């Protein structure tokens, strides 16, 4: 199994790095809001006890003159007497953070201090640009994209079936799990703690957003059309605020950089054609769909078409979250939902809920005939796997896919 960006996988990976000899590279832990970055730091702080210093760069006192210098002096003095770890939470709020951190890690290396430094940030774009420009060669990146169904099961003692159902219908933000039985309160939590801070503050802080209302409307289009291929012109027609196609494309890129929406490209052997393709809009956590939907999340009984779209979105978002490269393929009237490249191998994947026939797999067969290096696979309800098998195509229950991914497949 190759799940690298789930909560427990990242936490375990970071803990392993912190027992390696110091000094070492700065560990940069990033991801969207409310996925447990602060919880990881606080847990490390408890484990290291008096050998750890935890600092929150978004605290009011962090803006006071000399705040950083005082705490950096504490950290270096501690490291001169024992192995130590400095934990910097929400570091993007610290002015000129990348230059400050570069100076700090350079001092650690010069003096060979046994000091580990871990920094977190919700704003992926700021972390990425600052790190690339100033921290080159001095950091290692760790990313929590979203909790997996396995994470939910482990943290909240859920069965596999219940965890996967929650992953599709309610997403996987851990802070909202206790509120699922009270849907209005749960939606308010998502809006107030996740969506509005991310769209209304984090992205605005990173660069000047000339049309914030347009950004919010584009986000609403994405959550209202999960796993749907939409041209920029069609997106423009679905919003009330005017915006050029270039502005819409840029705002989609921002949402992608913030781990909110992935704009999945069309498969092409030519990179230029891939970049120019129509995007498939994939919100990276199904909680974002549920928060924007009027009424309850769908079920297969009450809204089978919507349910199918949500299952497809969850499967693609899960693959993206596992660091697989995902595209789609379409040549009218043929289409393949997801083309996966990465540690799982090369797969052409069709996602089906409910009954389907061999005729529904024509696109999958055509694609794999043209590109035989890709293995065809159908993700479907467990009781319908035999339909794919009858055509010679492998099939996996989508519930098992959301639990294990594809790394275990022969």
C-alpha angles and dihedrals in degrees: 000000000000106000104147105161104047118113100255094040092053092043091052092046092051093048090053091052092051093059091056116100115280143260095061137143121301111265108228111199114189139164143121123307123286099018096118106268093134091044090057092051093048091049090052089048091055092047094049091042111179091007093068133077118196119198128180110208091195093059116111093244091057089076093059118106113264095015094124095041092053095050094042089055089052091051095049092046090051091048092052089064103036146350108294143177128213114206116199114189123201091358094177088078090065109093111245089001096165094055092045091050092046090054091048097050091044089056090048090054094044093052094034090231116182091234127134118201123204121183129185134195138173095206105082095184094055094044091048097048095042093047094047095048101043111008100053110152093004103085144049121214125230119182133195106192099171140327114271126225087256090055091052092049093050096045099042102029094245128160118245091253093050094044092051092047090052090047091057101037103032105016122227112280101138096210092064099049094093090053100053093101089059101054099184091050091046092051091048089053092052093048096045101037103033119011102041096043091047099043099026101040117010096052092040089054093052097056141351108280105200094190110033092167089056091051091053092048092051089051089050090052090052094051091044094052105041117186090359126138108233132172119226087246091056091048089051089052091053095057132069100215116080117241136160118249088246090056092048091050091049093050090049088053090052092052088050092050090051091055092245104108130013116211099210113206130221115263114256135155086223115071093208092059090046092055092049095049129112110268125239105220112227118175104211097226124037089218086077089059094048093048090055097043122096108234130357124342111267127268128199089248099049103033111010096170094051090043090055092052092049092049090051091049092049092050094049093044089050091053091049089048090054089058096254119146106241129192133156131227129219135168108161123285091011125073141167118205099217138007108198127200124174144066090338090060130242115319138168105206132195116190118210133175119188125007122337137170136223088262088066089062097057092105091052092050093046093050093049091047089056095041106028093176087077119080116221118235136173121209106202145139110303093244092057100052091102091066091065092041090057089062093047094256123129118243134196128184107254088227089061091046091056088051103044109010117214103293091097093055117109 
